[in-house]
């Protein structure tokens, strides 16, 4: 098993035959910190850390409660901004953008998959998957094509007109994955995506992620489960707001 030699920085060793640095790197974080002020006290959720993620990587982020993994996920997903440091996503510096600019980045560059599915209960599978395309302003005919393509990728075209309460837990999560894919994002960011599923259904969802990765998608999985993290090709472990280790399978 090959291991990263620079685990304290989160910088993977260069790969043979890689494309140019600027083309191969999707995420570049340098000196990232996050400090919250609670009353009179400063809480350092993330201490200065560097992290590089290349395109088509499949990475898991792990760590105990309070390690900073949720904070790091929020920063990667442009749901929050760092207190210090530089974050470049898909060639664009995003650490100091406005809320509206961050919302546009999230809609265009990042597909989110959450533990609780976050589906609209009154909309069918097609309507849930279509939502990001409506926000993006795509015309109806193009939305229809993209929605069918995304549902086909997760094997749910035959459930397109079913509402969430008519679907199993695994099917609901696959709808959420299709919604994450539909805009053709640079990154799929999954937060405990198997947390509400039984073991067999969780394995089915992880197989879906494997197929997506094999087809060229970049995936970052946040999990506290070792068996889930082992499906990734790289595992980054956090402790006390720092990268404790960074290993590649």
RAHUSUL-V151628 format. One record per helix or strand of 2 or more residues. SS is the DSSP state (h for helix, s for strand). FROM is the first residue (numbers start at 1). TO is the last residue. Records with the same first field share a line. If there is no record, write none. Layout:
SS->FROM-TO + FROM-TO
This chain:
h->21-24 + 69-76 + 99-109 + 125-136 + 140-153 + 157-159 + 164-166 + 169-181 + 199-214 + 226-229
s->25-38 + 41-54 + 58-63 + 84-89 + 92-93 + 110-114 + 187-191 + 219-222 + 234-239 + 242-248
